[in-house]
Amino acid sequence: MTDSRPGDLFQPGDLVNNTYRVEAILGRGGTSDVYKARSEISGRIAALKVLKAEFSDNDDFLLLLTREEAMREIRHDAVVRYAETNRTPDGHVYLLIDYVDGPGLDKKLKEGPMSAEDLLVICRRVAEGLQAAHSRGIFHRDLSPDNIILRDGDPAQAVIIDFGIAKDTNPGAETIVGNEFAGKYAYAAPEQLAGNTDARTDIYSLGALLLANFRGKSPNIGNNPMEVLQKKAEPLDTEGVPEPLKSLLDKMTDPEPDNRFDSASAVLAALNGDAGATTPEPAEEPDALSDATVIAPAIGKRAEETKAPAPAPKAEPKAKKAPKPDAKPKNASESKSNKAIIPIAIGGVLVVGLAGAFMSGVFTSAPPLPVADPYRLSIAKAKDSVPRAVGFVPSEDVAEALRQQIQGQNGTSDLTLATGDIAENWGQDVLSVVDAVDEMDAWRVSISGNVVEIEGETTSKPIFREVQAAFDAGALGALSGEPDLSLNEIIIAPERIEAILTAFADCGPLTLVDAPLGGYGPGSTVEIAGNVATSASRDTLFDALSSAVGERTVRVRTTVLNPTLCLIESVMPKAPTSAIDVAFYQGDQNNQPNPTGEFIVGENPVIDVEIPAEVTDGYLSVSVLDVSGNVFHLLPNINRLDNSVEGLRDGQDGDLSIRVAYSIAEAQSNGGLAFRVDDSTLGKTKILVIHSSEPLFNEMRPTSESALSYSEALIAEDRNVASRIYSLDSRILETSSR
């Protein structure tokens, strides 16, 4: 998940269309950003893909979202589900997408090589999703590791996301971004560089990304377009890849499209033949069951009541057998034929669809338990909600104990008896973990095999300490994991936040805006003002504050300067602002006003200092502090010695504009200073105007000097200590390449 930044369109806590409460930002793209949000009505977690403000009125980019919305016609749990496109009252357009919780293959790529076994599982799953999309004439065109998410980290639950540049090949359909190249060079098929796409394009990309994740590094595609073309014409290097993955990748990534598998169905057929798999061809749109339905016997269900036993597995499972369940369920209402386990959102905690259980042996009156691999159990309680348990348990005794524990808080459970590769005391350890956390305000326990993820939060310090003590005393038993517990204090004193501001201030003091005397309660907004040296330091400050204040909203209203300006800020004399102002003009455009103060490379900034009528005495010192670390003294300087207000006025009363930086044409005639923007000093430049009773320095400063020497002069003896500083005013001039 990506860290929020002050410049993001939505911040955590914002309510979109009176329905979706933003919780975090998931990622940023060139035209849109994706946020995690929860419906205030249903509690369902969703992803909001929001078109950036500058594209909200652009028909081409609106078409991108509306065509992406059309992906909702694809009904397969390996393809992310799209809902609808909406517009907020202030004009921001967003697409509602199902939220998939888990790491992307791009994250797995950074962690290192993946096993061939896991990649074969992912290949099958993604090929099934592509089969569903291709059957509707829709090709992804941008398959890459960042566009495949492993739901809950499970390779068997891989989900294809981001069909934003998908191409619909149905007659009369429009292409989202035209016929030009779409995708990423590292994973694009050779013919895709020429704008040619079909099913084989996606098959190549899938093979390339699987190879990248096996290697643990992205493909080498060269350093220039010619090298890219040359490398794309060559077969990918699969040396060292074990069979059957190697032969599969060789066929999927052949540079010649005609030599590849011609469809996702062909890939699945090869998997069934090469890998010995028995997964049947998936149906496009099942009628009676949801996309993530898993058929497994309910707790206590008699084998003879099931309609169709699954075929026995080819190899004897290594899983540990659990005790047999009772012949009859304790509560007949809990036993349902063909129990369907579907993915649900529990108050903000996404509970993943559970993997299928495979029957083995011949059905008798006392059948063996099905094998669950992976062996998963998810139990969660959202804030101000009831707990819910879904997954596998090894015995009826464990199921009943867990059910009673959940029902004690009016919760619900959907548990399936199964055997698996779990510890001998697995059930008791799970009960101990749930017992340890169940008094917290919100918690989640997610188990896969013997590995457990635990999250919990509370506003009670005694409960927090009690839960910590339980885990310190060994509540995990044979399970492995590190509990992630948080204490959200009801009231946070401003002094605690001010200590963080002091620690992270790198460009002058940071201040709390309208800090409440009684402290920050739940739902409060913590707002910060001041300057920071870099965007990175602002983001770091935001992260530190967010971690400290919990669910409270953080707004960092800071100005990003640069190290030069921050150095000067730290040594500037303390003085109030005044009515003295700075105005900008375009010297290369007949001195037309530039109220924004923004200039691009090649332009000629003109600077005036505007003196109000009431300022009639004293001295003005005007300097330019640029991003490269230089200081230019516009007034006084060797060509303009008199900086007294009286001399500048020269007998004129009222408001007065004094030009301190000229157009190039003016400078050629009067010898004044003039500037032209070049690409060596892009960024924020500060114009500084100091009004003092006496000249600021004892001696004339050079026209140009370093920021360091200017800072030393401000604090050293050559500063005129007899000078009283009346005011200090400034304005930012920003330069960019376009």
C-alpha positions in Angstrom: 0.0 0.0 0.0 1.3 3.5 -0.9 1.8 6.2 1.7 -0.6 9.2 1.5 0.8 12.6 0.6 -0.6 16.0 1.3 -1.0 16.7 -2.5 -3.3 13.7 -3.0 -6.8 14.4 -4.3 -8.4 12.5 -1.4 -7.0 12.1 2.1 -7.7 9.2 4.6 -11.0 10.1 6.3 -12.5 12.0 3.3 -16.1 11.0 2.4 -16.7 10.5 -1.4 -20.2 11.1 -2.6 -21.5 10.7 1.0 -20.9 6.9 0.6 -17.2 5.9 0.5 -14.9 6.8 3.4 -11.3 6.9 2.1 -8.9 4.7 4.2 -5.7 4.8 2.2 -4.1 5.3 -1.3 -3.2 2.1 -3.0 -1.3 3.5 -6.0 -0.6 6.4 -8.3 -0.6 6.4 -12.1 -0.1 8.9 -14.9 -3.8 9.7 -15.4 -5.5 8.3 -12.2 -4.9 7.3 -8.6 -6.5 4.4 -6.8 -7.8 4.6 -3.2 -9.0 2.1 -0.7 -12.4 3.1 0.7 -15.2 1.6 2.7 -18.9 2.0 2.0 -20.6 3.8 5.0 -23.8 2.1 4.0 -22.8 -1.6 3.6 -19.3 -1.7 5.2 -17.9 -3.2 2.0 -14.4 -2.3 1.0 -13.8 -1.1 -2.5 -11.1 0.4 -4.7 -11.8 3.8 -6.2 -9.9 4.6 -9.4 -10.1 8.4 -9.6 -9.3 10.3 -12.7 -6.9 13.1 -12.0 -8.5 16.6 -11.9 -6.8 17.8 -15.1 -8.4 14.9 -17.1 -11.9 15.0 -15.6 -13.3 17.0 -18.5 -11.2 15.3 -21.2 -13.5 13.0 -23.4 -10.6 10.7 -24.3 -9.7 10.0 -20.7 -13.4 9.7 -19.7 -13.7 7.1 -22.5 -10.8 5.2 -20.8 -12.8 4.8 -17.6 -16.1 4.1 -19.2 -14.5 1.4 -21.4 -12.8 0.0 -18.3 -16.2 -0.1 -16.6 -17.3 -2.4 -19.4 -15.0 -5.1 -17.9 -17.8 -5.8 -15.4 -19.2 -8.1 -18.0 -16.3 -10.5 -17.4 -17.5 -12.8 -14.6 -14.5 -14.7 -13.3 -12.8 -14.6 -9.8 -9.4 -14.3 -11.5 -10.4 -11.0 -13.0 -11.0 -8.0 -10.7 -14.7 -7.0 -10.6 -15.7 -3.6 -11.9 -18.8 -1.8 -10.9 -19.7 1.6 -12.2 -18.3 5.1 -13.0 -19.5 8.1 -10.9 -18.7 11.8 -10.6 -18.5 13.7 -7.3 -20.3 17.0 -6.9 -17.1 18.9 -7.5 -16.4 17.1 -10.8 -14.0 14.3 -9.9 -14.7 11.1 -11.9 -14.1 7.7 -10.3 -14.5 4.0 -11.2 -15.7 1.6 -8.5 -13.7 -1.6 -8.4 -13.6 -4.6 -6.0 -10.8 -4.4 -3.5 -8.3 -7.2 -3.7 -6.2 -7.6 -0.5 -2.8 -9.1 -1.0 0.7 -8.4 -2.5 1.2 -7.8 -6.2 3.7 -9.8 -8.2 5.8 -6.7 -8.5 6.3 -6.8 -4.7 7.1 -10.5 -4.9 9.6 -9.7 -7.7 11.4 -7.3 -5.3 11.5 -9.9 -2.6 13.4 -12.3 -4.9 12.8 -15.5 -6.9 9.6 -17.4 -6.6 9.3 -21.2 -6.8 8.4 -22.9 -10.1 5.5 -24.7 -8.3 3.9 -21.4 -7.2 4.4 -19.9 -10.7 2.7 -22.8 -12.3 -0.3 -22.3 -10.0 -0.3 -18.6 -10.9 0.0 -19.4 -14.6 -3.1 -21.7 -14.4 -5.1 -19.1 -12.5 -4.3 -16.1 -14.7 -4.8 -18.2 -17.9 -8.3 -19.0 -16.7 -8.9 -15.3 -16.2 -7.6 -14.5 -19.6 -9.8 -17.2 -21.1 -12.8 -15.4 -19.7 -11.7 -12.1 -21.0 -10.6 -13.3 -24.4 -13.9 -15.1 -24.9 -15.5 -11.7 -24.9 -12.9 -10.3 -27.4 -11.1 -8.3 -24.7 -7.4 -8.4 -24.4 -5.5 -6.9 -21.5 -2.4 -5.6 -23.4 -0.5 -4.6 -20.2 0.1 -7.8 -18.2 3.0 -7.2 -15.9 3.8 -8.1 -12.3 2.1 -5.0 -10.9 -1.1 -6.0 -12.6 -1.5 -9.3 -10.9 -2.4 -9.5 -7.2 -2.2 -12.6 -5.0 -5.3 -12.4 -2.9 -4.2 -12.9 0.7 -0.8 -13.9 -0.7 -2.1 -17.1 -2.2 -0.8 -18.0 -5.7 -4.1 -20.0 -6.3 -6.0 -16.8 -5.7 -4.2 -14.6 -8.3 -6.3 -11.8 -9.7 -5.8 -9.7 -12.8 -6.3 -6.0 -12.3 -6.1 -2.8 -14.3 -7.7 -3.3 -17.6 -7.3 0.5 -18.2 -5.7 0.0 -21.6 -7.5 -3.2 -22.6 -8.7 -3.4 -26.1 -12.2 -4.6 -27.1 -12.1 -6.4 -30.4 -15.8 -6.9 -30.8 -17.2 -5.4 -34.0 -17.8 -1.7 -33.7 -16.1 -1.4 -30.3 -13.7 1.4 -29.5 -10.1 1.0 -28.4 -9.3 2.8 -25.1 -6.0 4.2 -26.1 -6.1 3.6 -29.9 -4.0 1.2 -31.8 -0.6 2.5 -30.7 1.7 0.6 -28.4 0.2 0.0 -25.0 1.9 -1.8 -22.2 5.4 -2.1 -20.7 8.4 -2.8 -22.9 9.8 -5.4 -20.5 6.8 -7.6 -20.8 5.3 -6.6 -24.1 5.2 -9.1 -27.0 7.4 -8.1 -30.0 4.4 -7.5 -32.3 2.9 -5.3 -29.7 5.5 -2.6 -30.4 3.9 -2.2 -33.8 0.4 -1.9 -32.3 -0.7 -5.5 -33.1 -2.5 -7.3 -30.3 -4.5 -10.5 -29.9 -4.8 -13.4 -27.4 -1.1 -14.3 -28.1 0.0 -10.9 -26.9 -1.3 -11.5 -23.4 0.1 -15.0 -23.5 3.6 -13.7 -24.2 3.3 -11.1 -21.4 2.2 -13.7 -18.9 5.1 -15.9 -19.8 7.6 -13.0 -19.6 6.3 -11.9 -16.1 6.4 -15.5 -14.8 10.0 -15.8 -16.0 10.9 -12.5 -14.3 9.4 -13.7 -11.0 11.3 -17.0 -11.3 14.5 -15.0 -11.8 13.6 -12.4 -9.2 14.5 -9.6 -11.6 12.9 -7.8 -14.5 14.0 -8.7 -18.0 16.9 -6.8 -19.6 15.4 -5.0 -22.6 18.3 -2.8 -23.5 19.2 0.9 -23.1 17.7 2.4 -26.3 14.9 1.7 -28.8 17.2 -0.2 -31.2 18.3 -2.5 -28.4 14.7 -3.0 -27.4 13.8 -4.1 -30.9 16.8 -6.4 -31.2 16.1 -8.1 -27.8 12.4 -8.5 -28.5 13.3 -10.5 -31.7 15.3 -13.0 -29.6 13.8 -15.8 -27.5 13.8 -15.2 -23.7 16.6 -17.0 -21.8 15.0 -19.8 -19.8 18.2 -21.7 -19.0 18.0 -23.1 -15.5 14.2 -23.0 -15.4 13.0 -26.5 -14.3 10.5 -28.5 -16.3 7.6 -28.4 -16.9 7.8 -24.6 -16.5 10.7 -24.2 -18.9 8.9 -25.8 -21.9 5.7 -23.9 -21.0 7.6 -20.5 -21.0 9.5 -21.3 -24.2 6.2 -21.9 -26.0 4.4 -18.9 -24.4 7.2 -16.4 -25.2 8.3 -17.4 -28.7 9.1 -14.1 -30.5 7.0 -15.4 -33.5 3.3 -15.2 -32.6 2.4 -18.2 -34.8 4.7 -20.4 -32.8 3.1 -19.5 -29.5 0.0 -21.0 -27.8 -2.8 -19.5 -29.8 -5.2 -19.2 -26.8 -5.4 -19.2 -23.1 -7.3 -22.5 -23.4 -4.3 -24.0 -25.1 -2.1 -22.9 -22.2 -4.5 -24.6 -19.8 -4.5 -27.7 -21.9 -0.6 -27.8 -21.8 -0.7 -27.3 -18.0 -3.1 -30.2 -17.7 -0.8 -32.4 -19.8 2.6 -31.2 -18.6 1.9 -30.6 -14.9 -0.4 -33.6 -14.4 -3.2 -31.2 -13.3 -6.8 -32.2 -13.4 -8.5 -28.8 -13.2 -11.5 -28.7 -15.6 -12.1 -26.0 -18.1 -13.8 -23.1 -16.1 -17.3 -22.0 -17.0 -17.6 -18.4 -18.2 -20.6 -17.5 -16.0 -21.8 -20.1 -13.5 -25.6 -19.8 -13.0 -26.2 -20.9 -9.4 -22.9 -20.1 -7.6 -20.8 -17.0 -7.2 -17.5 -16.5 -8.8 -15.6 -17.6 -5.8 -17.7 -20.6 -4.8 -15.9 -23.5 -3.2 -17.8 -26.8 -2.7 -16.9 -28.6 0.6 -18.9 -30.6 3.1 -20.3 -28.5 5.9 -19.5 -29.3 9.5 -20.9 -32.7 10.5 -22.4 -33.3 7.0 -22.8 -37.0 6.1 -21.0 -38.1 3.0 -24.0 -39.8 1.5 -25.9 -36.5 1.5 -23.4 -34.9 -0.9 -24.5 -35.0 -4.5 -21.3 -35.7 -6.4 -18.0 -36.8 -4.7 -14.9 -35.3 -6.3 -12.4 -37.7 -7.9 -9.6 -39.0 -5.7 -6.3 -37.2 -6.0 -3.5 -38.8 -7.9 -1.0 -38.7 -5.1 -1.4 -39.6 -1.5 -1.6 -36.3 0.4 1.0 -35.5 3.0 -1.4 -33.7 5.2 -1.9 -34.7 8.8 -5.3 -36.4 9.4 -7.6 -34.8 11.9 -10.1 -36.7 14.1 -13.2 -37.7 12.3 -16.3 -35.5 12.7 -19.5 -36.7 14.4 -21.8 -38.7 12.2 -24.5 -36.1 12.7 -24.3 -32.4 13.2 -25.0 -31.0 16.7 -27.4 -28.5 15.2 -29.2 -29.5 12.1 -29.7 -25.9 11.0 -26.0 -25.5 10.7 -25.8 -28.3 8.1 -26.5 -27.2 4.6 -26.0 -29.2 1.4 -23.2 -28.0 -0.8 -22.1 -25.2 1.6 -20.8 -22.2 -0.5 -17.9 -20.3 0.9 -17.7 -16.8 -0.7 -15.3 -13.9 -0.1 -16.9 -11.3 2.2 -15.9 -7.9 3.6 -16.1 -7.9 7.4 -16.2 -4.3 8.6 -13.2 -3.4 6.5 -11.3 -6.7 6.8 -11.4 -8.6 3.5 -11.9 -12.3 4.2 -10.7 -14.2 1.1 -12.5 -16.9 -0.7 -11.1 -20.2 0.7 -9.3 -22.7 -1.5 -11.3 -25.8 -2.5 -11.2 -29.0 -0.5 -10.5 -32.2 -2.4 -12.3 -35.4 -1.5 -10.3 -38.6 -1.3 -11.2 -42.2 -0.8 -14.5 -44.0 -1.2 -17.6 -42.6 0.4 -18.8 -44.6 3.3 -20.9 -43.8 6.4 -17.8 -42.5 8.0 -15.7 -40.8 5.3 -12.3 -39.3 5.8 -12.1 -35.6 6.1 -11.3 -33.7 2.9 -7.8 -32.3 2.6 -7.5 -28.5 2.6 -4.4 -27.1 1.0 -3.8 -24.3 1.8 -5.4 -24.7 5.3 -7.0 -21.3 6.0 -9.1 -19.8 8.7 -10.1 -16.1 9.0 -11.6 -14.6 12.1 -12.3 -10.9 12.4 -14.2 -8.3 14.4 -14.5 -4.8 13.0 -15.0 -1.7 15.2 -18.6 -1.5 16.5 -19.4 -4.8 14.7 -19.7 -8.5 15.6 -17.0 -11.1 14.9 -17.2 -13.5 12.0 -15.2 -16.7 11.4 -14.8 -18.4 8.0 -12.6 -21.3 7.1 -11.3 -24.8 8.0 -11.0 -26.5 11.4 -9.6 -29.9 12.2 -12.4 -31.3 14.5 -16.0 -30.9 15.7 -14.7 -30.0 19.2 -12.6 -27.1 17.9 -15.5 -26.0 15.7 -17.9 -26.0 18.6 -15.5 -24.2 20.9 -14.8 -21.5 18.3 -18.5 -21.2 17.5 -19.4 -20.6 21.1 -16.6 -18.0 21.4 -17.9 -16.2 18.4 -21.6 -16.5 19.3 -20.7 -15.1 22.8 -20.3 -11.7 21.0 -23.3 -12.3 18.7 -21.0 -13.2 15.9 -21.4 -15.7 13.1 -19.3 -18.6 11.8 -19.0 -20.7 8.6 -16.6 -23.5 9.4 -15.7 -26.6 7.4 -14.1 -29.7 8.8 -10.9 -30.7 7.0 -7.5 -32.2 7.5 -4.3 -30.5 6.5 -0.6 -29.8 7.2 -1.1 -28.2 10.6 0.4 -28.6 14.1 -1.0 -31.2 16.5 -2.4 -28.5 18.9 -3.4 -26.2 16.1 -7.1 -25.9 17.2 -6.2 -25.1 20.8 -3.6 -22.5 19.8 -6.1 -20.8 17.5 -8.7 -20.6 20.4 -6.0 -19.2 22.7 -5.2 -16.4 20.1 -8.8 -15.5 19.7 -9.3 -15.5 23.5 -6.3 -13.1 23.8 -7.6 -10.5 21.4 -11.4 -10.7 21.7 -11.7 -7.7 24.1 -10.0 -5.3 21.7 -12.2 -2.8 19.8 -11.2 -4.3 16.4 -9.1 -7.3 15.5 -8.2 -9.8 12.8 -6.7 -13.3 13.0 -5.8 -14.8 9.6 -4.2 -18.3 9.7 -2.7 -20.2 6.8 -1.3 -23.5 7.9 0.7 -22.8 11.0 1.4 -19.1 10.1 -0.9 -16.6 11.7 -1.3 -12.8 11.1 -2.8 -10.9 14.0 -3.9 -7.3 14.0 -5.7 -5.5 16.8 -6.5 -2.1 18.1 -8.0 -0.7 21.3 -8.4 2.6 23.1 -8.0 1.0 26.5 -4.4 0.9 27.9 -5.2 -1.9 30.4 -6.6 -4.1 27.6 -3.7 -3.3 25.4 -1.2 -4.4 28.1 -3.3 -7.5 28.9 -3.2 -8.6 25.3 0.5 -8.0 25.0 1.1 -10.0 28.2 -0.9 -12.9 26.8 1.2 -13.1 23.7 4.4 -12.6 25.7 3.3 -15.6 27.8 3.0 -17.8 24.8 -0.6 -17.6 23.5 0.6 -18.4 20.0 1.7 -21.9 21.0 3.0 -23.7 17.9 1.8 -21.0 15.5 4.3 -18.6 14.1 3.7 -14.8 13.6 4.2 -11.4 15.1 1.1 -9.7 16.5 0.5 -6.2 15.3 -1.2 -4.4 18.1 -2.0 -0.7 18.4 -3.2 1.6 21.2 -5.4 4.4 20.0 -5.5 6.9 22.8 -8.8 8.7 23.2 -7.2 12.1 23.7 -3.7 13.1 22.4 -2.1 16.1 23.9 -0.8 18.8 21.5 2.5 18.6 23.3 3.0 15.1 22.1 2.5 16.1 18.4 4.7 19.2 18.9 7.5 17.0 19.9 7.2 15.2 16.6 7.2 18.5 14.7 10.4 19.5 16.5 12.1 16.3 15.6 11.1 16.5 11.9 11.5 20.2 11.3 14.2 20.8 8.6 13.3 24.2 7.3 12.2 26.5 10.2 9.6 25.7 12.8 6.5 23.7 12.1 3.3 24.7 13.9 0.0 23.2 14.8 -3.0 25.0 13.3 -5.8 25.7 15.8 -4.7 23.1 18.3 -7.6 22.3 20.7 -6.8 23.1 24.3 -8.2 19.9 25.5 -6.3 17.8 23.0 -7.2 15.8 19.9 -10.0 13.4 20.4 -11.3 10.6 18.0 -12.2 12.0 14.7 -10.2 15.2 15.1 -8.1 16.7 12.4 -4.4 17.4 13.0 -3.3 20.3 10.8 0.3 21.4 10.4 1.8 24.6 8.8 5.3 25.7 8.0 8.1 25.0 5.5 10.0 21.8 4.6 13.1 21.3 2.6 12.0 18.5 0.3 8.9 16.6 -0.8 10.4 13.5 0.8 10.7 15.2 4.2 7.1 16.3 4.0 6.0 12.7 3.3 8.2 11.4 6.2 6.6 14.0 8.5 3.1 12.9 7.3 3.9 9.2 7.9 5.3 10.0 11.4 2.2 12.0 12.4 -0.2 9.4 11.0 1.5 6.6 12.9 1.2 8.7 16.1 -2.4 9.9 15.9 -4.1 6.7 14.7 -7.3 7.1 12.9 -7.3 10.9 13.2 -7.0 12.9 10.0 -3.6 14.5 9.3 -3.3 17.5 7.0 0.2 18.8 6.3 -0.2 22.2 4.8 3.5 22.9 4.3 5.5 24.7 1.5 8.3 22.7 0.0 11.3 25.0 -0.4 14.8 23.7 -1.0 18.0 23.4 1.1 19.2 26.8 0.1 16.0 28.6 1.1 15.8 26.6 4.3 19.4 27.6 5.2 18.5 31.2 4.8 15.2 30.7 6.7 17.2 29.5 9.7 19.3 32.6 10.0 16.8 35.3 8.9 16.2 38.1 11.4 12.8 37.7 13.1 10.4 40.4 11.8 6.8 40.8 10.9 5.5 41.0 7.3 4.2 44.3 5.9 2.2 45.8 3.0 5.4 45.8 0.8 4.8 43.4 -2.1 6.6 41.8 -5.0 5.1 41.7 -8.6 6.3 39.7 -11.6 6.1 40.4 -15.3 7.1 38.7 -18.6 10.1 40.6 -19.9 10.0 38.6 -23.2 6.3 39.5 -23.7 6.4 43.3 -23.5 6.4 43.2 -19.6 2.9 41.6 -19.4 1.9 40.9 -15.8 2.6 37.3 -14.5 0.5 37.1 -11.3 1.3 33.4 -10.7 5.1 33.9 -10.6 5.6 30.8 -12.7 8.1 30.9 -15.5 9.5 28.3 -17.9 12.9 27.8 -19.6 13.7 30.6 -22.0 11.5 33.2 -20.4 12.7 36.5 -18.9 11.3 37.3 -15.4 10.9 41.0 -14.5 10.6 41.9 -10.8 9.1 45.0 -9.2 9.0 45.8 -5.5 5.8 47.7 -4.6 6.1 50.2 -1.8 2.9 51.4 -0.2 2.3 55.1 0.4 3.0 54.9 4.2 6.5 53.6 3.8 8.6 56.8 3.4 11.9 56.2 5.3 14.5 53.5 6.0 16.3 51.2 3.6 15.2 48.3 1.4 17.4 45.2 0.8 16.2 43.0 -2.1 17.8 39.6 -2.8 17.1 36.6 -4.9 17.8 33.1 -3.4 17.7 30.4 -6.1 17.6 26.7 -5.9 21.2 26.2 -7.0 22.5 27.8 -3.8 23.2 31.3 -5.2 22.1 34.7 -3.8 21.8 37.7 -6.1 21.5 41.1 -4.5 19.2 43.3 -6.6 19.2 46.2 -4.2 21.7 47.6 -3.3 24.5 46.4 -5.6 27.6 47.8 -7.3 25.4 49.3 -10.1 22.8 50.6 -7.8 24.2 51.9 -4.5 21.3 54.0 -3.1 18.7 51.7 -1.5 17.2 54.4 0.9 13.4 54.7 0.5 13.8 58.4 0.2 16.3 58.0 -2.7 14.1 55.4 -4.4 11.0 57.7 -4.1 13.0 60.6 -5.6 10.2 63.0 -4.4 7.3 60.8 -5.4 4.4 60.3 -3.0 1.8 57.5 -2.8 2.2 53.9 -3.8 5.3 53.3 -5.9 6.8 50.4 -7.9 10.5 50.0 -8.0 12.0 47.7 -10.7 14.8 45.6 -9.4 15.1 43.0 -12.2 14.7 44.2 -15.8 13.7 42.9 -19.2 16.8 42.0 -21.3 16.0 44.9 -23.6 15.9 47.3 -20.6 19.1 46.0 -19.1 20.9 46.5 -22.3 20.1 50.2 -22.1 20.4 51.0 -18.4 22.9 48.4 -17.2 20.5 46.8 -14.7 20.3 43.1 -13.8 18.2 40.8 -16.0 17.6 37.1 -15.9 16.6 34.4 -18.3 15.4 31.0 -17.1 17.6 28.1 -18.0 17.4 24.4 -17.0 20.2 24.6 -14.4 18.2 26.4 -11.7 14.7 25.0 -12.0 12.5 25.0 -8.9 11.5 27.5 -6.2 13.4 30.8 -6.0 12.7 33.2 -3.2 12.5 37.0 -3.5 13.4 38.5 -0.2 12.6 42.2 0.8 13.9 43.5 4.1 12.9 47.0 5.3 15.3 48.3 8.0 16.1 51.6 9.8 19.7 51.6 8.6 21.6 49.7 5.8 21.5 46.0 6.5 25.2 45.5 6.2 28.2 47.6 7.2 29.7 47.0 3.7 28.4 46.5 0.2 27.8 42.8 -0.5 28.9 41.4 -3.9 26.2 41.2 -6.5 26.3 37.4 -6.4 27.5 35.1 -3.6 26.7 31.7 -2.1 23.9 31.1 0.3 26.4 30.0 2.9 28.4 33.2 2.8 25.2 35.3 2.9 24.0 33.3 5.9 27.3 33.9 7.6 27.0 37.6 6.9 23.6 37.7 8.5 24.9 36.3 11.7 28.5 37.7 11.7 29.9 41.0 12.7 29.6 42.6 9.3 25.8 42.8 9.8 24.8 46.3 10.9 23.8 45.6 14.5 22.4 49.2 14.8 19.9 48.5 12.1 16.4 47.8 13.3 14.4 45.4 11.1 10.9 46.9 10.4 9.6 44.1 8.2 10.6 41.0 6.2 8.5 40.1 3.1 9.0 37.5 0.5 7.5 35.8 -2.6 8.2 32.6 -4.4 9.2 32.6 -8.1 8.9 29.1 -9.6 10.7 27.9 -12.7 10.1 24.7 -14.7 10.9 23.1 -18.0 7.4 23.6 -19.3 
